[in-house]
């Protein structure tokens, strides 16, 4: 009889402990019990920048799966819902209707992670700013995005003023360049960054040998290479994407021009190496986050492969950290309400793969970082 009573008491205690652990973020393996919380990921998933968008989506999915395995977020199961903006601002705006429909249907929408590019981010923010969602861009860096007074917009990356200052310093002080050719694509991102780095170079006593604008997605550069060779700069800075940088690099090297080349964060993807016809060796690239192998261990990479069935790429870290930031904001607010989450992001230190992050009132990071990489033996290796 005494043994039966003892077993009954143990069973009751076990049930009570299980109930206590079921309300999310317990660190255990209990299932979320309060329903779903949706995170939209608005990035290019088709077209010429699909790889960049897919790496961000993979990072978000991994972070969400880890949270769900630990009991969910405040007891909710995170559901990642992709939106393909096709690297097109009109498409990005059209896709916002799906988020509005989810809100109108009474779904718990935690937030939006996106967009990859500054142009799509700026276009969609004209709608997001009036919606009950927190928007966290993993990579959009155009300076003015945080100057419009948005109360629900944040980024996990530095803006282009920060990138321009660090890149100009690297060109002048490390590479000893006194004359720099500035080449950029015709996007808001490319034009803005080119203007910023030109200013930063001149403030450091260097001259801009020439400025050339190319088309987004351009793949042949015969005329531009002739101009660059004729100007004979000490170095080249390229402000654009991985869909242009490797082809410009290839034509320069194949012409015999071997001066140092530094490309911006938009080229910090494996495609810059893979598509360069073997000419990327020695090229420099700046970055808004370190490569996965610099900050994550083997188990993280294996977990990513299990979720995505592919290796992580550089922007996988950005997607992962954006999801961590969004979840941390909700945890610290103890609420999924967008205004409460946004306020907690401004008032908290947020634990992420990139350590503690803090935000300015405008949604920019406090003390944002830029990393510099060089292609060595066919891989990005950190130099600064």
MIBA-238119 format. One line per field, with one value per residue (C-alpha): x, y, z. Coordinates in steps of 0.05 Angstrom, whole numbers. Layout:
BEGIN
px = c(X_...)
py = c(Y_...)
pz = c(Z_...)
END
This chain:
BEGIN
px = c(0_55_93_30_21_94_88_25_60_119_71_36_103_124_60_68_140_119_65_114_162_110_105_164_237_247_310_277_247_174_126_98_26_-1_-8_34_72_89_154_153_220_218_279_294_282_281_319_390_397_362_423_431_359_360_420_383_321_363_392_322_296_353_344_268_277_324_274_217_257_268_194_179_177_134_99_86_113_151_127_173_135_178_159_196_209_249_297_241_211_143_140_163_106_55_78_60_-13_1_25_-36_-81_-48_-58_-130_-144_-121_-56_0_51_115_151_184_256_276_293_360_368_359_314_262_268_255_195_162_175_125_73_106_113_38_30_33_98_171_216_288_332_391_431_399_451_432_442_375_333_340_329_254_231_206_188_187_250_317_378_429_482_522_499_539_569_603_624_651_694_723_735_768_813_833_848_890_924_931_935_971_927_929_889_826_778_707_660_588_523_462_421_407_456_512_504_499_559_601_586_602_669_690_680_716_775_783_780_840_880_868_840_784_818_751_679_642_570_551_484_457_471_521_568_615_662_708_697_700_765_797_778_806_871_878_869_920_894_930_867_795_733_670_602_553_533_560_523_573_637_666_658_691_747_757_762_811_857_853_873_936_913_931_923_885_809_762_688_632_589_541_595_608_580_612_588_640_693_657_639_706_737_793_812_784_848_876_813_786_713_682_625_570_579_635_631_596_661_689_633_597_622_615_549_518_539_512_446_441_454_398_349_369_402_459_520_511_537_558_489_464_493_453_388_403_420_359_314_351_342_268_258_300_258_194_224_247_180_144_97_87_58_98_104_125_177_204_211_247_297_315_322_359_423_405_443_460_512_548_546_507_475_444_403_401_332_330_341_415_463_505_578_565_621_652_697_748_762_811_804_860_864_794_762_746_797_788_843_809)
py = c(0_48_32_47_114_131_115_157_217_210_208_271_307_285_312_379_386_370_423_475_459_463_539_550_568_519_491_423_383_397_414_485_487_556_551_580_645_662_693_716_714_761_750_730_656_654_692_717_728_665_636_697_694_619_623_675_631_572_610_632_560_532_583_572_496_503_547_499_439_477_486_543_618_636_570_584_542_585_576_603_626_646_702_708_781_762_820_865_922_917_843_858_907_858_804_847_829_759_787_832_773_733_792_802_728_734_695_711_744_755_793_798_781_816_840_821_885_957_974_922_939_1013_999_949_992_1043_990_955_1020_1021_947_911_874_881_882_859_862_813_851_916_970_1034_1090_1126_1065_1083_1158_1157_1150_1079_1050_977_971_942_913_862_890_954_1009_1031_1092_1044_998_1055_1081_1012_995_1062_1053_984_1009_1067_1041_967_964_1032_1054_1129_1124_1081_1064_1062_1017_1006_976_1019_1000_1046_1004_1009_1083_1101_1060_1087_1158_1143_1108_1163_1214_1170_1160_1234_1248_1201_1237_1187_1205_1172_1156_1146_1125_1076_1054_985_950_903_833_855_800_830_888_899_975_984_945_989_1051_1021_1000_1069_1103_1056_1062_1030_990_978_982_948_964_912_839_769_769_821_820_754_772_840_807_754_805_848_790_760_828_825_878_852_911_895_892_900_883_903_858_844_800_761_695_632_650_706_651_598_643_678_627_615_689_706_685_744_786_821_825_862_831_847_781_729_666_607_569_629_633_566_497_433_414_480_466_395_421_470_415_373_431_456_395_441_475_543_603_670_701_641_674_738_699_659_722_760_703_703_778_774_717_751_814_774_737_800_833_769_785_776_846_883_949_912_871_934_970_911_910_982_970_904_868_811_745_719_679_746_757_813_862_929_979_1053_1086_1089_1013_1014_973_1002_990_952_909_899_840_838_773_751_693_644_574_582_602_665_675_731_784_838)
pz = c(0_20_-45_-86_-52_-64_-138_-143_-111_-160_-218_-195_-186_-256_-287_-250_-274_-345_-342_-317_-374_-429_-431_-478_-471_-414_-445_-448_-505_-490_-548_-557_-532_-548_-623_-680_-687_-759_-783_-855_-892_-952_-996_-1068_-1075_-1151_-1204_-1205_-1130_-1107_-1074_-1028_-1007_-996_-950_-907_-905_-884_-825_-803_-808_-766_-711_-711_-707_-648_-612_-626_-601_-535_-524_-572_-562_-502_-514_-588_-645_-695_-767_-821_-882_-943_-991_-1057_-1073_-1136_-1123_-1151_-1112_-1144_-1128_-1057_-1047_-1077_-1029_-969_-980_-955_-889_-884_-897_-841_-793_-814_-804_-732_-739_-690_-736_-698_-752_-821_-835_-899_-948_-977_-1017_-996_-1055_-1037_-964_-976_-1021_-973_-911_-938_-921_-863_-824_-813_-796_-730_-747_-729_-790_-785_-846_-847_-900_-926_-913_-950_-899_-905_-885_-812_-822_-835_-763_-770_-702_-724_-767_-746_-780_-756_-802_-805_-852_-912_-877_-829_-885_-926_-868_-853_-926_-941_-881_-905_-975_-952_-890_-903_-979_-983_-1040_-1056_-1120_-1123_-1180_-1152_-1192_-1172_-1197_-1212_-1150_-1092_-1052_-1103_-1116_-1042_-1022_-1079_-1057_-985_-998_-1046_-990_-940_-987_-999_-924_-917_-970_-1027_-1095_-1134_-1200_-1235_-1220_-1264_-1259_-1287_-1292_-1239_-1263_-1317_-1338_-1390_-1375_-1435_-1438_-1363_-1359_-1412_-1371_-1307_-1340_-1370_-1303_-1271_-1199_-1139_-1123_-1143_-1099_-1125_-1094_-1119_-1116_-1128_-1194_-1222_-1180_-1204_-1277_-1268_-1230_-1284_-1340_-1301_-1285_-1355_-1382_-1338_-1288_-1220_-1173_-1108_-1112_-1053_-1064_-1017_-974_-1032_-1061_-997_-1024_-1050_-1120_-1123_-1119_-1159_-1218_-1226_-1272_-1222_-1217_-1147_-1112_-1072_-1079_-1017_-995_-936_-897_-847_-811_-806_-847_-813_-800_-763_-710_-711_-693_-732_-698_-721_-793_-788_-760_-818_-868_-836_-843_-912_-945_-967_-936_-903_-941_-913_-907_-868_-806_-820_-826_-763_-722_-748_-722_-656_-648_-663_-614_-560_-567_-555_-496_-462_-475_-453_-509_-584_-592_-645_-606_-543_-581_-616_-549_-518_-576_-561_-487_-483_-497_-544_-540_-610_-648_-655_-579_-547_-596_-576_-617_-626_-624_-701_-709_-726_-684_-629_-647_-713_-741_-810_-827_-883_-920_-973_-1021_-1004_-1033_-1060_-994_-955_-900_-849_-849_-806)
END
